[in-house]
């Protein structure tokens, strides 16, 4: 989400709550520069549920993926 400083001022607490609840990064533009609001856990624990899905990506053991034969899929 991107806001101007004026929009942030009008909805500061609502915006802070949203960042804390969802983990969404909010960008604030001010004088042509960007400031980001990011929720950070004090314990810095990794939470899988915060990851965004990436459809079409390969998942698995990197050693297995390296040895896949892609020659039949490749087109110049």
mmCIF file of the N, C-alpha and C atoms, coordinates in Angstrom:
data_MODEL
# 
_entry.id   MODEL 
# 
loop_
_atom_site.group_PDB 
_atom_site.id 
_atom_site.type_symbol 
_atom_site.label_atom_id 
_atom_site.label_alt_id 
_atom_site.label_comp_id 
_atom_site.label_asym_id 
_atom_site.label_entity_id 
_atom_site.label_seq_id 
_atom_site.pdbx_PDB_ins_code 
_atom_site.Cartn_x 
_atom_site.Cartn_y 
_atom_site.Cartn_z 
_atom_site.occupancy 
_atom_site.B_iso_or_equiv 
_atom_site.pdbx_formal_charge 
_atom_site.auth_seq_id 
_atom_site.auth_comp_id 
_atom_site.auth_asym_id 
_atom_site.auth_atom_id 
_atom_site.pdbx_PDB_model_num 
ATOM 1   N N  . UNK A 1 1  ? 0.843  -1.160  0.000   1.00 0.00 ? 1  UNK A N  1 
ATOM 2   C CA . UNK A 1 1  ? 0.000  0.000   0.000   1.00 0.00 ? 1  UNK A CA 1 
ATOM 3   C C  . UNK A 1 1  ? 0.897  1.234   0.000   1.00 0.00 ? 1  UNK A C  1 
ATOM 4   N N  . UNK A 1 2  ? 0.530  2.221   -0.748  1.00 0.00 ? 2  UNK A N  1 
ATOM 5   C CA . UNK A 1 2  ? 1.271  3.476   -0.799  1.00 0.00 ? 2  UNK A CA 1 
ATOM 6   C C  . UNK A 1 2  ? 0.364  4.613   -0.362  1.00 0.00 ? 2  UNK A C  1 
ATOM 7   N N  . UNK A 1 3  ? 0.867  5.453   0.540   1.00 0.00 ? 3  UNK A N  1 
ATOM 8   C CA . UNK A 1 3  ? 0.120  6.599   1.047   1.00 0.00 ? 3  UNK A CA 1 
ATOM 9   C C  . UNK A 1 3  ? 0.979  7.849   0.956   1.00 0.00 ? 3  UNK A C  1 
ATOM 10  N N  . UNK A 1 4  ? 0.333  8.987   0.938   1.00 0.00 ? 4  UNK A N  1 
ATOM 11  C CA . UNK A 1 4  ? 1.056  10.244  1.113   1.00 0.00 ? 4  UNK A CA 1 
ATOM 12  C C  . UNK A 1 4  ? 1.158  10.498  2.610   1.00 0.00 ? 4  UNK A C  1 
ATOM 13  N N  . UNK A 1 5  ? 2.024  11.411  2.998   1.00 0.00 ? 5  UNK A N  1 
ATOM 14  C CA . UNK A 1 5  ? 2.165  11.748  4.412   1.00 0.00 ? 5  UNK A CA 1 
ATOM 15  C C  . UNK A 1 5  ? 0.843  12.282  4.975   1.00 0.00 ? 5  UNK A C  1 
ATOM 16  N N  . UNK A 1 6  ? 0.103  13.022  4.181   1.00 0.00 ? 6  UNK A N  1 
ATOM 17  C CA . UNK A 1 6  ? -1.186 13.556  4.614   1.00 0.00 ? 6  UNK A CA 1 
ATOM 18  C C  . UNK A 1 6  ? -2.186 12.428  4.868   1.00 0.00 ? 6  UNK A C  1 
ATOM 19  N N  . UNK A 1 7  ? -2.228 11.429  3.972   1.00 0.00 ? 7  UNK A N  1 
ATOM 20  C CA . UNK A 1 7  ? -3.124 10.287  4.163   1.00 0.00 ? 7  UNK A CA 1 
ATOM 21  C C  . UNK A 1 7  ? -2.731 9.495   5.411   1.00 0.00 ? 7  UNK A C  1 
ATOM 22  N N  . UNK A 1 8  ? -1.425 9.345   5.637   1.00 0.00 ? 8  UNK A N  1 
ATOM 23  C CA . UNK A 1 8  ? -0.969 8.647   6.833   1.00 0.00 ? 8  UNK A CA 1 
ATOM 24  C C  . UNK A 1 8  ? -1.415 9.390   8.088   1.00 0.00 ? 8  UNK A C  1 
ATOM 25  N N  . UNK A 1 9  ? -1.254 10.709  8.086   1.00 0.00 ? 9  UNK A N  1 
ATOM 26  C CA . UNK A 1 9  ? -1.632 11.509  9.245   1.00 0.00 ? 9  UNK A CA 1 
ATOM 27  C C  . UNK A 1 9  ? -3.120 11.335  9.549   1.00 0.00 ? 9  UNK A C  1 
ATOM 28  N N  . UNK A 1 10 ? -3.945 11.283  8.531   1.00 0.00 ? 10 UNK A N  1 
ATOM 29  C CA . UNK A 1 10 ? -5.388 11.158  8.731   1.00 0.00 ? 10 UNK A CA 1 
ATOM 30  C C  . UNK A 1 10 ? -5.780 9.772   9.259   1.00 0.00 ? 10 UNK A C  1 
ATOM 31  N N  . UNK A 1 11 ? -4.952 8.761   8.985   1.00 0.00 ? 11 UNK A N  1 
ATOM 32  C CA . UNK A 1 11 ? -5.302 7.386   9.366   1.00 0.00 ? 11 UNK A CA 1 
ATOM 33  C C  . UNK A 1 11 ? -4.143 6.689   10.076  1.00 0.00 ? 11 UNK A C  1 
ATOM 34  N N  . UNK A 1 12 ? -3.388 7.410   10.867  1.00 0.00 ? 12 UNK A N  1 
ATOM 35  C CA . UNK A 1 12 ? -2.166 6.868   11.460  1.00 0.00 ? 12 UNK A CA 1 
ATOM 36  C C  . UNK A 1 12 ? -2.404 5.584   12.242  1.00 0.00 ? 12 UNK A C  1 
ATOM 37  N N  . UNK A 1 13 ? -3.291 5.604   13.215  1.00 0.00 ? 13 UNK A N  1 
ATOM 38  C CA . UNK A 1 13 ? -3.479 4.435   14.064  1.00 0.00 ? 13 UNK A CA 1 
ATOM 39  C C  . UNK A 1 13 ? -4.094 3.271   13.303  1.00 0.00 ? 13 UNK A C  1 
ATOM 40  N N  . UNK A 1 14 ? -5.001 3.541   12.387  1.00 0.00 ? 14 UNK A N  1 
ATOM 41  C CA . UNK A 1 14 ? -5.595 2.495   11.556  1.00 0.00 ? 14 UNK A CA 1 
ATOM 42  C C  . UNK A 1 14 ? -4.514 1.848   10.685  1.00 0.00 ? 14 UNK A C  1 
ATOM 43  N N  . UNK A 1 15 ? -3.618 2.679   10.132  1.00 0.00 ? 15 UNK A N  1 
ATOM 44  C CA . UNK A 1 15 ? -2.541 2.169   9.291   1.00 0.00 ? 15 UNK A CA 1 
ATOM 45  C C  . UNK A 1 15 ? -1.562 1.335   10.103  1.00 0.00 ? 15 UNK A C  1 
ATOM 46  N N  . UNK A 1 16 ? -1.189 1.816   11.282  1.00 0.00 ? 16 UNK A N  1 
ATOM 47  C CA . UNK A 1 16 ? -0.281 1.055   12.143  1.00 0.00 ? 16 UNK A CA 1 
ATOM 48  C C  . UNK A 1 16 ? -0.881 -0.295  12.525  1.00 0.00 ? 16 UNK A C  1 
ATOM 49  N N  . UNK A 1 17 ? -2.158 -0.305  12.885  1.00 0.00 ? 17 UNK A N  1 
ATOM 50  C CA . UNK A 1 17 ? -2.818 -1.560  13.235  1.00 0.00 ? 17 UNK A CA 1 
ATOM 51  C C  . UNK A 1 17 ? -2.817 -2.526  12.054  1.00 0.00 ? 17 UNK A C  1 
ATOM 52  N N  . UNK A 1 18 ? -3.063 -2.003  10.857  1.00 0.00 ? 18 UNK A N  1 
ATOM 53  C CA . UNK A 1 18 ? -3.084 -2.855  9.661   1.00 0.00 ? 18 UNK A CA 1 
ATOM 54  C C  . UNK A 1 18 ? -1.720 -3.488  9.411   1.00 0.00 ? 18 UNK A C  1 
ATOM 55  N N  . UNK A 1 19 ? -0.657 -2.697  9.534   1.00 0.00 ? 19 UNK A N  1 
ATOM 56  C CA . UNK A 1 19 ? 0.697  -3.214  9.340   1.00 0.00 ? 19 UNK A CA 1 
ATOM 57  C C  . UNK A 1 19 ? 0.998  -4.305  10.362  1.00 0.00 ? 19 UNK A C  1 
ATOM 58  N N  . UNK A 1 20 ? 0.625  -4.078  11.614  1.00 0.00 ? 20 UNK A N  1 
ATOM 59  C CA . UNK A 1 20 ? 0.889  -5.059  12.659  1.00 0.00 ? 20 UNK A CA 1 
ATOM 60  C C  . UNK A 1 20 ? 0.068  -6.333  12.487  1.00 0.00 ? 20 UNK A C  1 
ATOM 61  N N  . UNK A 1 21 ? -1.182 -6.206  12.059  1.00 0.00 ? 21 UNK A N  1 
ATOM 62  C CA . UNK A 1 21 ? -2.057 -7.362  11.933  1.00 0.00 ? 21 UNK A CA 1 
ATOM 63  C C  . UNK A 1 21 ? -1.763 -8.192  10.694  1.00 0.00 ? 21 UNK A C  1 
ATOM 64  N N  . UNK A 1 22 ? -1.457 -7.554  9.579   1.00 0.00 ? 22 UNK A N  1 
ATOM 65  C CA . UNK A 1 22 ? -1.306 -8.275  8.314   1.00 0.00 ? 22 UNK A CA 1 
ATOM 66  C C  . UNK A 1 22 ? 0.135  -8.493  7.900   1.00 0.00 ? 22 UNK A C  1 
ATOM 67  N N  . UNK A 1 23 ? 1.059  -7.698  8.441   1.00 0.00 ? 23 UNK A N  1 
ATOM 68  C CA . UNK A 1 23 ? 2.447  -7.791  7.989   1.00 0.00 ? 23 UNK A CA 1 
ATOM 69  C C  . UNK A 1 23 ? 2.680  -7.063  6.676   1.00 0.00 ? 23 UNK A C  1 
ATOM 70  N N  . UNK A 1 24 ? 1.647  -6.406  6.172   1.00 0.00 ? 24 UNK A N  1 
ATOM 71  C CA . UNK A 1 24 ? 1.753  -5.671  4.917   1.00 0.00 ? 24 UNK A CA 1 
ATOM 72  C C  . UNK A 1 24 ? 2.696  -4.480  5.092   1.00 0.00 ? 24 UNK A C  1 
ATOM 73  N N  . UNK A 1 25 ? 3.521  -4.228  4.089   1.00 0.00 ? 25 UNK A N  1 
ATOM 74  C CA . UNK A 1 25 ? 4.416  -3.084  4.099   1.00 0.00 ? 25 UNK A CA 1 
ATOM 75  C C  . UNK A 1 25 ? 3.659  -1.881  3.549   1.00 0.00 ? 25 UNK A C  1 
ATOM 76  N N  . UNK A 1 26 ? 3.765  -0.757  4.231   1.00 0.00 ? 26 UNK A N  1 
ATOM 77  C CA . UNK A 1 26 ? 3.127  0.470   3.770   1.00 0.00 ? 26 UNK A CA 1 
ATOM 78  C C  . UNK A 1 26 ? 4.223  1.458   3.400   1.00 0.00 ? 26 UNK A C  1 
ATOM 79  N N  . UNK A 1 27 ? 4.122  2.017   2.195   1.00 0.00 ? 27 UNK A N  1 
ATOM 80  C CA . UNK A 1 27 ? 5.081  3.014   1.738   1.00 0.00 ? 27 UNK A CA 1 
ATOM 81  C C  . UNK A 1 27 ? 4.451  4.392   1.822   1.00 0.00 ? 27 UNK A C  1 
ATOM 82  N N  . UNK A 1 28 ? 5.182  5.319   2.409   1.00 0.00 ? 28 UNK A N  1 
ATOM 83  C CA . UNK A 1 28 ? 4.720  6.692   2.534   1.00 0.00 ? 28 UNK A CA 1 
ATOM 84  C C  . UNK A 1 28 ? 5.629  7.555   1.678   1.00 0.00 ? 28 UNK A C  1 
ATOM 85  N N  . UNK A 1 29 ? 5.035  8.336   0.778   1.00 0.00 ? 29 UNK A N  1 
ATOM 86  C CA . UNK A 1 29 ? 5.833  9.236   -0.050  1.00 0.00 ? 29 UNK A CA 1 
ATOM 87  C C  . UNK A 1 29 ? 5.854  10.612  0.590   1.00 0.00 ? 29 UNK A C  1 
ATOM 88  N N  . UNK A 1 30 ? 7.045  11.168  0.657   1.00 0.00 ? 30 UNK A N  1 
ATOM 89  C CA . UNK A 1 30 ? 7.212  12.499  1.255   1.00 0.00 ? 30 UNK A CA 1 
ATOM 90  C C  . UNK A 1 30 ? 8.370  13.183  0.565   1.00 0.00 ? 30 UNK A C  1 
ATOM 91  N N  . UNK A 1 31 ? 8.125  14.332  -0.038  1.00 0.00 ? 31 UNK A N  1 
ATOM 92  C CA . UNK A 1 31 ? 9.147  15.114  -0.738  1.00 0.00 ? 31 UNK A CA 1 
ATOM 93  C C  . UNK A 1 31 ? 9.892  14.262  -1.765  1.00 0.00 ? 31 UNK A C  1 
ATOM 94  N N  . UNK A 1 32 ? 9.149  13.427  -2.478  1.00 0.00 ? 32 UNK A N  1 
ATOM 95  C CA . UNK A 1 32 ? 9.750  12.623  -3.536  1.00 0.00 ? 32 UNK A CA 1 
ATOM 96  C C  . UNK A 1 32 ? 10.530 11.411  -3.047  1.00 0.00 ? 32 UNK A C  1 
ATOM 97  N N  . UNK A 1 33 ? 10.495 11.140  -1.768  1.00 0.00 ? 33 UNK A N  1 
ATOM 98  C CA . UNK A 1 33 ? 11.200 9.980   -1.219  1.00 0.00 ? 33 UNK A CA 1 
ATOM 99  C C  . UNK A 1 33 ? 10.191 9.035   -0.589  1.00 0.00 ? 33 UNK A C  1 
ATOM 100 N N  . UNK A 1 34 ? 10.614 7.816   -0.332  1.00 0.00 ? 34 UNK A N  1 
ATOM 101 C CA . UNK A 1 34 ? 9.723  6.803   0.220   1.00 0.00 ? 34 UNK A CA 1 
ATOM 102 C C  . UNK A 1 34 ? 10.216 6.371   1.590   1.00 0.00 ? 34 UNK A C  1 
ATOM 103 N N  . UNK A 1 35 ? 9.274  6.310   2.529   1.00 0.00 ? 35 UNK A N  1 
ATOM 104 C CA . UNK A 1 35 ? 9.524  5.767   3.865   1.00 0.00 ? 35 UNK A CA 1 
ATOM 105 C C  . UNK A 1 35 ? 8.637  4.534   3.978   1.00 0.00 ? 35 UNK A C  1 
ATOM 106 N N  . UNK A 1 36 ? 9.183  3.422   4.479   1.00 0.00 ? 36 UNK A N  1 
ATOM 107 C CA . UNK A 1 36 ? 8.410  2.194   4.607   1.00 0.00 ? 36 UNK A CA 1 
ATOM 108 C C  . UNK A 1 36 ? 8.113  1.872   6.068   1.00 0.00 ? 36 UNK A C  1 
ATOM 109 N N  . UNK A 1 37 ? 6.864  1.500   6.318   1.00 0.00 ? 37 UNK A N  1 
ATOM 110 C CA . UNK A 1 37 ? 6.460  0.982   7.624   1.00 0.00 ? 37 UNK A CA 1 
ATOM 111 C C  . UNK A 1 37 ? 6.433  -0.533  7.511   1.00 0.00 ? 37 UNK A C  1 
ATOM 112 N N  . UNK A 1 38 ? 7.231  -1.197  8.341   1.00 0.00 ? 38 UNK A N  1 
ATOM 113 C CA . UNK A 1 38 ? 7.335  -2.651  8.305   1.00 0.00 ? 38 UNK A CA 1 
ATOM 114 C C  . UNK A 1 38 ? 7.228  -3.182  9.725   1.00 0.00 ? 38 UNK A C  1 
ATOM 115 N N  . UNK A 1 39 ? 6.375  -4.171  9.930   1.00 0.00 ? 39 UNK A N  1 
ATOM 116 C CA . UNK A 1 39 ? 6.266  -4.797  11.245  1.00 0.00 ? 39 UNK A CA 1 
ATOM 117 C C  . UNK A 1 39 ? 7.423  -5.773  11.418  1.00 0.00 ? 39 UNK A C  1 
ATOM 118 N N  . UNK A 1 40 ? 8.120  -5.661  12.546  1.00 0.00 ? 40 UNK A N  1 
ATOM 119 C CA . UNK A 1 40 ? 9.246  -6.546  12.850  1.00 0.00 ? 40 UNK A CA 1 
ATOM 120 C C  . UNK A 1 40 ? 9.005  -7.174  14.206  1.00 0.00 ? 40 UNK A C  1 
ATOM 121 N N  . UNK A 1 41 ? 9.087  -8.480  14.265  1.00 0.00 ? 41 UNK A N  1 
ATOM 122 C CA . UNK A 1 41 ? 8.934  -9.173  15.551  1.00 0.00 ? 41 UNK A CA 1 
ATOM 123 C C  . UNK A 1 41 ? 10.225 -9.032  16.328  1.00 0.00 ? 41 UNK A C  1 
ATOM 124 N N  . UNK A 1 42 ? 10.103 -8.822  17.616  1.00 0.00 ? 42 UNK A N  1 
ATOM 125 C CA . UNK A 1 42 ? 11.291 -8.677  18.449  1.00 0.00 ? 42 UNK A CA 1 
ATOM 126 C C  . UNK A 1 42 ? 12.130 -9.936  18.463  1.00 0.00 ? 42 UNK A C  1 
ATOM 127 N N  . UNK A 1 43 ? 11.480 -11.102 18.412  1.00 0.00 ? 43 UNK A N  1 
ATOM 128 C CA . UNK A 1 43 ? 12.231 -12.355 18.423  1.00 0.00 ? 43 UNK A CA 1 
ATOM 129 C C  . UNK A 1 43 ? 12.762 -12.709 17.037  1.00 0.00 ? 43 UNK A C  1 
ATOM 130 N N  . UNK A 1 44 ? 12.333 -11.951 16.022  1.00 0.00 ? 44 UNK A N  1 
ATOM 131 C CA . UNK A 1 44 ? 12.755 -12.139 14.633  1.00 0.00 ? 44 UNK A CA 1 
ATOM 132 C C  . UNK A 1 44 ? 12.520 -13.563 14.143  1.00 0.00 ? 44 UNK A C  1 
ATOM 133 N N  . UNK A 1 45 ? 11.493 -14.192 14.669  1.00 0.00 ? 45 UNK A N  1 
ATOM 134 C CA . UNK A 1 45 ? 11.161 -15.556 14.260  1.00 0.00 ? 45 UNK A CA 1 
ATOM 135 C C  . UNK A 1 45 ? 10.603 -15.550 12.847  1.00 0.00 ? 45 UNK A C  1 
ATOM 136 N N  . UNK A 1 46 ? 10.882 -16.583 12.116  1.00 0.00 ? 46 UNK A N  1 
ATOM 137 C CA . UNK A 1 46 ? 10.384 -16.734 10.757  1.00 0.00 ? 46 UNK A CA 1 
ATOM 138 C C  . UNK A 1 46 ? 8.992  -17.362 10.815  1.00 0.00 ? 46 UNK A C  1 
ATOM 139 N N  . UNK A 1 47 ? 8.037  -16.772 10.109  1.00 0.00 ? 47 UNK A N  1 
ATOM 140 C CA . UNK A 1 47 ? 6.679  -17.282 10.094  1.00 0.00 ? 47 UNK A CA 1 
ATOM 141 C C  . UNK A 1 47 ? 6.269  -17.598 8.668   1.00 0.00 ? 47 UNK A C  1 
ATOM 142 N N  . UNK A 1 48 ? 6.038  -18.863 8.400   1.00 0.00 ? 48 UNK A N  1 
ATOM 143 C CA . UNK A 1 48 ? 5.689  -19.312 7.062   1.00 0.00 ? 48 UNK A CA 1 
ATOM 144 C C  . UNK A 1 48 ? 4.416  -18.642 6.568   1.00 0.00 ? 48 UNK A C  1 
ATOM 145 N N  . UNK A 1 49 ? 3.458  -18.406 7.463   1.00 0.00 ? 49 UNK A N  1 
ATOM 146 C CA . UNK A 1 49 ? 2.189  -17.822 7.022   1.00 0.00 ? 49 UNK A CA 1 
ATOM 147 C C  . UNK A 1 49 ? 2.345  -16.395 6.492   1.00 0.00 ? 49 UNK A C  1 
ATOM 148 N N  . UNK A 1 50 ? 3.484  -15.753 6.728   1.00 0.00 ? 50 UNK A N  1 
ATOM 149 C CA . UNK A 1 50 ? 3.706  -14.407 6.212   1.00 0.00 ? 50 UNK A CA 1 
ATOM 150 C C  . UNK A 1 50 ? 4.225  -14.410 4.779   1.00 0.00 ? 50 UNK A C  1 
ATOM 151 N N  . UNK A 1 51 ? 4.592  -15.577 4.261   1.00 0.00 ? 51 UNK A N  1 
ATOM 152 C CA . UNK A 1 51 ? 5.106  -15.651 2.895   1.00 0.00 ? 51 UNK A CA 1 
ATOM 153 C C  . UNK A 1 51 ? 3.980  -15.486 1.885   1.00 0.00 ? 51 UNK A C  1 
ATOM 154 N N  . UNK A 1 52 ? 4.259  -14.755 0.839   1.00 0.00 ? 52 UNK A N  1 
ATOM 155 C CA . UNK A 1 52 ? 3.293  -14.603 -0.247  1.00 0.00 ? 52 UNK A CA 1 
ATOM 156 C C  . UNK A 1 52 ? 3.414  -15.801 -1.186  1.00 0.00 ? 52 UNK A C  1 
ATOM 157 N N  . UNK A 1 53 ? 2.298  -16.317 -1.710  1.00 0.00 ? 53 UNK A N  1 
ATOM 158 C CA . UNK A 1 53 ? 2.379  -17.445 -2.637  1.00 0.00 ? 53 UNK A CA 1 
ATOM 159 C C  . UNK A 1 53 ? 3.030  -17.022 -3.955  1.00 0.00 ? 53 UNK A C  1 
ATOM 160 N N  . UNK A 1 54 ? 3.776  -17.926 -4.540  1.00 0.00 ? 54 UNK A N  1 
ATOM 161 C CA . UNK A 1 54 ? 4.435  -17.692 -5.828  1.00 0.00 ? 54 UNK A CA 1 
ATOM 162 C C  . UNK A 1 54 ? 4.083  -18.847 -6.767  1.00 0.00 ? 54 UNK A C  1 
ATOM 163 N N  . UNK A 1 55 ? 2.902  -18.770 -7.406  1.00 0.00 ? 55 UNK A N  1 
ATOM 164 C CA . UNK A 1 55 ? 2.480  -19.866 -8.280  1.00 0.00 ? 55 UNK A CA 1 
ATOM 165 C C  . UNK A 1 55 ? 3.463  -20.043 -9.437  1.00 0.00 ? 55 UNK A C  1 
ATOM 166 N N  . UNK A 1 56 ? 3.650  -21.283 -9.821  1.00 0.00 ? 56 UNK A N  1 
ATOM 167 C CA . UNK A 1 56 ? 4.529  -21.575 -10.948 1.00 0.00 ? 56 UNK A CA 1 
ATOM 168 C C  . UNK A 1 56 ? 5.987  -21.760 -10.569 1.00 0.00 ? 56 UNK A C  1 
ATOM 169 N N  . UNK A 1 57 ? 6.324  -21.635 -9.298  1.00 0.00 ? 57 UNK A N  1 
ATOM 170 C CA . UNK A 1 57 ? 7.705  -21.833 -8.881  1.00 0.00 ? 57 UNK A CA 1 
ATOM 171 C C  . UNK A 1 57 ? 7.929  -23.292 -8.523  1.00 0.00 ? 57 UNK A C  1 
ATOM 172 N N  . UNK A 1 58 ? 9.159  -23.709 -8.631  1.00 0.00 ? 58 UNK A N  1 
ATOM 173 C CA . UNK A 1 58 ? 9.518  -25.076 -8.279  1.00 0.00 ? 58 UNK A CA 1 
ATOM 174 C C  . UNK A 1 58 ? 9.809  -25.168 -6.796  1.00 0.00 ? 58 UNK A C  1 
ATOM 175 N N  . UNK A 1 59 ? 9.342  -26.240 -6.184  1.00 0.00 ? 59 UNK A N  1 
ATOM 176 C CA . UNK A 1 59 ? 9.649  -26.474 -4.784  1.00 0.00 ? 59 UNK A CA 1 
ATOM 177 C C  . UNK A 1 59 ? 10.289 -27.848 -4.674  1.00 0.00 ? 59 UNK A C  1 
ATOM 178 N N  . UNK A 1 60 ? 11.245 -27.954 -3.813  1.00 0.00 ? 60 UNK A N  1 
ATOM 179 C CA . UNK A 1 60 ? 11.871 -29.255 -3.608  1.00 0.00 ? 60 UNK A CA 1 
ATOM 180 C C  . UNK A 1 60 ? 13.302 -29.103 -3.163  1.00 0.00 ? 60 UNK A C  1 
ATOM 181 N N  . UNK A 1 61 ? 13.981 -30.213 -3.142  1.00 0.00 ? 61 UNK A N  1 
ATOM 182 C CA . UNK A 1 61 ? 15.384 -30.257 -2.751  1.00 0.00 ? 61 UNK A CA 1 
ATOM 183 C C  . UNK A 1 61 ? 16.220 -29.644 -3.881  1.00 0.00 ? 61 UNK A C  1 
ATOM 184 N N  . UNK A 1 62 ? 17.047 -28.635 -3.609  1.00 0.00 ? 62 UNK A N  1 
ATOM 185 C CA . UNK A 1 62 ? 17.855 -28.006 -4.656  1.00 0.00 ? 62 UNK A CA 1 
ATOM 186 C C  . UNK A 1 62 ? 18.727 -29.004 -5.410  1.00 0.00 ? 62 UNK A C  1 
ATOM 187 N N  . UNK A 1 63 ? 19.228 -30.025 -4.740  1.00 0.00 ? 63 UNK A N  1 
ATOM 188 C CA . UNK A 1 63 ? 20.063 -31.019 -5.430  1.00 0.00 ? 63 UNK A CA 1 
ATOM 189 C C  . UNK A 1 63 ? 19.269 -31.796 -6.468  1.00 0.00 ? 63 UNK A C  1 
ATOM 190 N N  . UNK A 1 64 ? 17.986 -32.060 -6.190  1.00 0.00 ? 64 UNK A N  1 
ATOM 191 C CA . UNK A 1 64 ? 17.144 -32.751 -7.165  1.00 0.00 ? 64 UNK A CA 1 
ATOM 192 C C  . UNK A 1 64 ? 16.814 -31.848 -8.343  1.00 0.00 ? 64 UNK A C  1 
ATOM 193 N N  . UNK A 1 65 ? 16.543 -30.579 -8.087  1.00 0.00 ? 65 UNK A N  1 
ATOM 194 C CA . UNK A 1 65 ? 16.159 -29.635 -9.140  1.00 0.00 ? 65 UNK A CA 1 
ATOM 195 C C  . UNK A 1 65 ? 17.320 -29.377 -10.090 1.00 0.00 ? 65 UNK A C  1 
ATOM 196 N N  . UNK A 1 66 ? 18.534 -29.313 -9.577  1.00 0.00 ? 66 UNK A N  1 
ATOM 197 C CA . UNK A 1 66 ? 19.711 -29.049 -10.409 1.00 0.00 ? 66 UNK A CA 1 
ATOM 198 C C  . UNK A 1 66 ? 19.870 -30.110 -11.485 1.00 0.00 ? 66 UNK A C  1 
ATOM 199 N N  . UNK A 1 67 ? 19.480 -31.340 -11.188 1.00 0.00 ? 67 UNK A N  1 
ATOM 200 C CA . UNK A 1 67 ? 19.717 -32.444 -12.112 1.00 0.00 ? 67 UNK A CA 1 
ATOM 201 C C  . UNK A 1 67 ? 18.522 -32.742 -13.023 1.00 0.00 ? 67 UNK A C  1 
ATOM 202 N N  . UNK A 1 68 ? 17.509 -31.878 -13.030 1.00 0.00 ? 68 UNK A N  1 
ATOM 203 C CA . UNK A 1 68 ? 16.378 -32.067 -13.938 1.00 0.00 ? 68 UNK A CA 1 
ATOM 204 C C  . UNK A 1 68 ? 16.808 -31.808 -15.375 1.00 0.00 ? 68 UNK A C  1 
ATOM 205 N N  . UNK A 1 69 ? 16.250 -32.568 -16.301 1.00 0.00 ? 69 UNK A N  1 
ATOM 206 C CA . UNK A 1 69 ? 16.561 -32.385 -17.719 1.00 0.00 ? 69 UNK A CA 1 
ATOM 207 C C  . UNK A 1 69 ? 15.501 -31.469 -18.342 1.00 0.00 ? 69 UNK A C  1 
ATOM 208 N N  . UNK A 1 70 ? 15.896 -30.256 -18.703 1.00 0.00 ? 70 UNK A N  1 
ATOM 209 C CA . UNK A 1 70 ? 14.991 -29.273 -19.281 1.00 0.00 ? 70 UNK A CA 1 
ATOM 210 C C  . UNK A 1 70 ? 15.123 -29.188 -20.806 1.00 0.00 ? 70 UNK A C  1 
ATOM 211 N N  . UNK A 1 71 ? 15.955 -30.026 -21.399 1.00 0.00 ? 71 UNK A N  1 
ATOM 212 C CA . UNK A 1 71 ? 16.229 -29.905 -22.832 1.00 0.00 ? 71 UNK A CA 1 
ATOM 213 C C  . UNK A 1 71 ? 14.973 -30.052 -23.692 1.00 0.00 ? 71 UNK A C  1 
ATOM 214 N N  . UNK A 1 72 ? 14.006 -30.842 -23.252 1.00 0.00 ? 72 UNK A N  1 
ATOM 215 C CA . UNK A 1 72 ? 12.766 -30.999 -24.016 1.00 0.00 ? 72 UNK A CA 1 
ATOM 216 C C  . UNK A 1 72 ? 11.851 -29.798 -23.918 1.00 0.00 ? 72 UNK A C  1 
ATOM 217 N N  . UNK A 1 73 ? 12.043 -28.945 -22.923 1.00 0.00 ? 73 UNK A N  1 
ATOM 218 C CA . UNK A 1 73 ? 11.199 -27.758 -22.703 1.00 0.00 ? 73 UNK A CA 1 
ATOM 219 C C  . UNK A 1 73 ? 11.774 -26.508 -23.347 1.00 0.00 ? 73 UNK A C  1 
ATOM 220 N N  . UNK A 1 74 ? 13.054 -26.495 -23.591 1.00 0.00 ? 74 UNK A N  1 
ATOM 221 C CA . UNK A 1 74 ? 13.731 -25.287 -24.043 1.00 0.00 ? 74 UNK A CA 1 
ATOM 222 C C  . UNK A 1 74 ? 13.488 -25.026 -25.526 1.00 0.00 ? 74 UNK A C  1 
ATOM 223 N N  . UNK A 1 75 ? 13.198 -23.785 -25.861 1.00 0.00 ? 75 UNK A N  1 
ATOM 224 C CA . UNK A 1 75 ? 13.000 -23.350 -27.254 1.00 0.00 ? 75 UNK A CA 1 
ATOM 225 C C  . UNK A 1 75 ? 13.846 -22.099 -27.473 1.00 0.00 ? 75 UNK A C  1 
ATOM 226 N N  . UNK A 1 76 ? 14.625 -22.093 -28.575 1.00 0.00 ? 76 UNK A N  1 
ATOM 227 C CA . UNK A 1 76 ? 15.455 -20.888 -28.850 1.00 0.00 ? 76 UNK A CA 1 
ATOM 228 C C  . UNK A 1 76 ? 14.613 -19.687 -29.233 1.00 0.00 ? 76 UNK A C  1 
# 
